[in-house]
Amino acid sequence: MVVAAGILLFTVRHLAREIGMVEKLTYIESGDTSPYYNLALEKYLLLHCREGECILYLWQNQSTVVVGRNQNVRKECRVEVLEKEGVCLARRMSGGGAVYQDLGNLNFTFLMKREDYDVERQTQIVLNASERIGVHVLQSVRNDLLADGKKFSGHAYYACGDSCYHHGTLMVCVDLDRMSRYLTVSEEKLRLKGIDSVRARVMNLTEQVPELTVGILKEKMLESCEEMYGLRAVRMETWKFDQEAIEEEQKRLASPDWIFGKKYTERQINLPLSIT
């Protein structure tokens, strides 16, 4: 009987892996606000997530403009203004548009193997977390999340081999004046959306929930993730990871070659690319 039960348990687990089932939930929170460190840690986690594991990674960047992998930096933001005001400029591995982030924004990343990767399910976790704080949310055709018709959360995706991630922003109390000053959007794009400025199409969650903080939203994201997978998350501290490997990737992501592309590196651009 014991042997039979053992065989049955092995069979169930093996079948679960065949169809894809998250068996372990890992929670990681970065205490660093350098965009280069946080993006480097994200890459490290992508390369080291295990079969059957979902990692929920929450992180915040200091005042930063982050552009998509294939974007032309100079068409997406006012580089000289960023330089003058000490704002970081970074490029992520995923596609999509340029975003402004500061400590009023919460970034989230779901990382897992391809067989467990489900954009609809992962998006639902963010929707549920938003509902938990009292915000009624609609999802756009581009997977942006809207409240009162305005965007507060944008999502992007990336895969490397059999590992994938789904990450995005959650605007709690972002400085919208700075966002408008740094990002550039073509008049044609604004016209098609029927608005007259970048600021007109986005909102902070505190507009609907004034008492909301980033800390509260972190709690709701974790609760929602645990509920979705029916698992208790195991918290992992970042100091346990290979700091040398993360630092090497951090340097690459902070390099002008990566941020601007090699054809721009001959120009003398003095941006705050400190990786400390």
N, C-alpha and C positions, 0 to 999 in steps of 0.2 A: 504493500500500500504506500509506504514512504517513497519507494523507488518510482512507482507510478505517478505519485503526486509531483515528484521532482521532475519527471519527464514532461508532465502536463505543464508545469510552470515554465520550463525551458521552451516548450512549444509556443505558449502564449507570448512570451517575451520575444521569441524569434519572429513570430507573425507580426507583432507590434512594430518591430524594426522594419519588416518588409513593407508595411503600409505607411510607416512614418508615425511616430508617437513620441512626444516629448516626455522624458522620464526624469529629467533633472532640470530645475530652474535655478539659475545663478544670478545674483543681484550684485552689480558693481556700480559704485558711485565715485566719480572723480572729484578730488578735492582741489585740483589744479584748474586755473582759468586760462591757461595758455592754449590758444586754438591749435597750435602745432603739437603740443603734448597730447591733447585730447584726441585729435585726429590720428596721431601715431598709436595711441593706446587702442583706439577703435580698430585700426588695421591689425595690431597684434592679436586682439581678441578674435577677429575674423579668422586669422590663420591658426588659432589654437582652440577654437570651440570644438567640442567633442560630439561624437555620434549620440543622439538622444538628448542633447543638452540645448536649452534655450537660455541665452544670456540677455538680461535686461540691463543696459548700460545707460546711466543718467549722467549728464555732464553740462557744464556751463562755460561759456567763453566770455572773457573780458571784451570790451568794445571792439568788434571785428566785423568786417565784411567777408563773407565766404562765397566764393563763386563755384559754379559747377565745373566738372572735369573738362568740358570742351568749350567753355566760354572764353571770349576775348575780354580780358580784364578791363581794358580801357573803354570798352563799349558798355560795360555793366556798372561801373562806379567811377567816382571822381577821385582818381588816384592822388592828385596833388592835394586835395582837401584832406584825405586820410592821412597823408604824410604830415601836413601842417598841424592836425589835431591829435596826432599820436594814436591813430586807430590802426589796428592790425589788419592785414590783408592775407587771406588764406585761400587755398583751392582744395576742394574735397575730391574724393575718388568717384563719387556718384555724379550723375548728370543733374539736369534741372537748372533753375535760375539762381541768380545772386540773392543773398539774404543778409540783412544786418542783424547782428546778435549782440546783446550785452547781458548784464547780470539779471535783467528782468525777463530773460528768456530761458527756458529749459529745453535742452536737447535730449532726445531719447534715441536709443538704437536697440533693435532686436537682432541678435546674431544667432545663426543656427545652420545646420546642414540642410542641403537642398530638399531632402525627403520630408523634413519637418517645416519647411518654409511655406507660409500661407499668408499672402498679403491681406486678404480679407479678414482673416482671424486676427492678425496683428493690428490692423486698423481698428478693428472692433474693440481691442483693449484700450486704445486711446479714446475712442468714442465713449466707452463705459466710464473711463476715468473722468472725462469731461462731464458726463451726466451725474457722476457722484458729487461734483462740486456745484451742481445746479444749473448747468449750461445745456440748453437744447441745441444739438449739433446736427448739421446737414453735411453730407459728403458730396463734393463736386465730382464731375466726370474725370478730373485730373487727380483725384484722391486728396485734394486740399480739404481741410475741415473748416466749415463756416458756421458762424453764429450771427443771426440777424443779417444774413447775406454778406458778411465780411469775413475774410480769411484770418484765422488765428493760428493755423497749423499747416505747414507744407511738408510733403513727404518725398523722399527719393530712395533709390535702390541700387544695390551693387552686388555682384557675384564674382567670386574668384575660385575656380575649380568647383568643388562640391560644397563650398561654404558661401553663405549669402548674408546680406544685412539689409535691413529696412530702417531708415532713420528719418528724423524730422524735428521740427521746431514746435514749441508751445509758447506763445506770446502771453506772458503774465502781465508784465508792466514795462514793456520795452519803451525806450525813448523814441517816440515816433518822429520828433523833429529832427533828430540826428539821422534816423533812417532815411527820411526824405532828402536830407542834405547830401547823403553819401551815394545813394543809389540813383542810377539813371535809367529811365524807361522811355522808349520811343513814343512820340506823339501818336503814331499809328496804333500801337498796342493799347494805349490809354483810350483812344477813340473807339476801338473795337469792344472794349470792356465797358464803354459808356461812363467813364469817370474822368476827372481832370487832374488827378495826382495819384502817386503811389499810396500816400497816406489814406486816401479816400476809400481804398478797397481792403484795408486791414483793420484789425482791432485788437486791443488787449483784453484778456479775460477779466481783468479787474473792472472793466466797464460794466460787466454784468454781475460780477461777484467782488465788490470792493474790498472785502476782508481777505481775499485770496492771497496766499504767498507761494513762492516757489517751493518752500518746504512742504506745505500742505499738498501741492500738486504731486510732488515726489511720492508722498504716502499713497495717494489715490492711484497713481500709476502702478505702484508695486502691488497694492491690493487687487486692482483690476487684473493684473497679469497672473497673480496667484489664483484668482478665481477662474480665469479662463482655462488654465492648465490643470487645475485641481491639485496644485502642489504648493508646498511651503518653500519659499526661496532660501537658498543658502547664500549668505553674504560673503563676498570675497574682497579682501583688501588689495589695493593696487601695488603695495610694496612687495607682494609675494611674486609678482611677475618679473620677467627678465628685463631689468631696467636698462641694461646695455643695448639690447635689441630695440627697445622702445626709443631710446635716445638717438640711435642711429637713424631710425625712421623719422623721428622728430626733425633732425637736421635736414633730411631730404625734403620734407614738407615745408620747411622754412626757407628753402633755397630759392633764389630768383628764377633758376631754371625751371623749377616746378610751378611756381606761382605765375610767372609771366610767360613761360615758354622760352626755349633757347634763343629764338630770334629777337627777344627783347633784352636779353641779359647784357648786351654791349652798352645799353644805355645806363647812365649812372642814376639809379633810382634809390633814394635813401629812405626806405620804409622801416617801421619798427619791427624788425624780424627777430628780436631777441628770443631765444629759446630757454631763457632762465625762468 
